[in-house]
Amino acid sequence: MSDSEPVVVVGAGPVGLVTALLLARHGVPAVVLEAAARRDPSGSRAICFQRDVLDVLDRVGCAEPMIARGVTWTTGRTYHRGDELFAVTFPGAGRGAVPPWINISQAEVEARLRDLAAAEPLVDVRYGHRVSGVRQDEDGVEARAEGGGAVRGTHLVGADGGRSAVRELLGIGFPGRTFADRFLICDIRADLPFPSERRFYFDPEWNPGRQVLVHQCPDRTWRIDWQVPADLDLDAERRSGALDARIRRITGGAPYEIVWATVYRFHERCAAAFASGRAFLAGDAAHLYAPFGARGLNSGIQDAENLAWKLALVRRGLAPHGLLHSYDTERRAAAEENLRVTTRTMEFLVPQTPDQRARRLAALEAARTHPDPRTIIDSGRLAEPFWYLDSPLTTPAGPGEDFPRGPGAVRPPVPGVLCPDGRCVVDGEPTRLRRLFGTRFVVLTQGERAGGLPTDIPHRVHALDGIDTGGVLRTALRAGPDTVHIVRPDGHLAAVLPSYDPEAVAAALHRACGRY
């Protein structure tokens, strides 16, 4: 396998570009084939980027400007008809901290990623290259593009969206369902009197039987989502003044400007497989979710990171090709959980049966007097990383794993869970623990250890005594007097060992790379 051969990435959206940029961090070249002559920059599209995904984007170099530009709402208000059911307030992230999420336009994030890709010698983005054929052999993959000849690489990643040509060419099924109701989305520019708030309206009198969601974005822009009937005609709404009337229910007398408007349906689908030979699916090509909870693009970026470090190790001969089988195992499990969560949300937001409608109405009425109405009102559970507890790459921690595993549960620092973060000092420079991840494994020990580990897996050993000057990390990791924490390049804990044994540490590293 030649180091000069690229990985072929199909699709120059955020997932495809992040895949290519992460591969470049590992020294792996990528050719990105994009069907469109240029990407459509209009509209906010995906807007919510979760904190753990910001860490991934930090590793490719675009998180800091995104955080500086993004909006983090601090109050969420939920209404039923004309009454406020409850409000949730979140503290600010604090200076220098990564916020729990930000609202920023997908188009703006794409533009930043395109600039990074253009400046990266190992990334070659080719627009106007619609892939029409994929051929594999034991040595690599060839993608044929209309009017652009063929591009050969060691592997191929299909990140070409919900209508993925790669998925079709590989013959992979995409089962699921489409919701009949449609959603009208508008980006407007206005000065509204409730900055830093997200508002969710259930069954308002001005959108009876359905809901409306309002989010703040940068540059005085607000994103409004209305659930609307299946036969809504956006052009007719504009001509009749009905769209203006909808918007003024939110803006009141404040002047506004429409920046973008569209109507679309939500889908809940998951590919039957995320891999076929040397070809892989990521992002919307692999899964589609209803957007409440922001699990689509966030999950797609996590697909990219999961796959990139594994491809890099396999190409360098440091892991068997079987390591790549774990991509399907881990990320399909993550997708299936996201589908379970978003399906429950959509059954509450868009009930399909009389029983679902009755349960929703009962919950909304009960929320008026419930001690914690958030527990019975499902307006979307915010995206969070999947727990790879049952992955073949994870060294089990032994008995006692009886902690809650469901969405929203507090993540204990056990093998398979994303490693917690915290301030530390490395080589005399202040940083965060998660900034040490990305291109190699990290081994966290208690005290300095003489000698190296018996392994060729790329890693760096850090003594918590030396880097954890405030004791924050030891508390977050629940570190014992001799524990060892082994962290994968994507930040997930591969193992937590009770004591330092070089052979046991090497065995856990090998297991995490598919060398069982």
Summary of the structure (lengths in Angstrom):
residues: 516
radius of gyration: 23.7
end to end distance: 22.5
largest distance: 76.7
contacts: 1714
relative contact order: 0.12
helix: 31%
strand: 28%
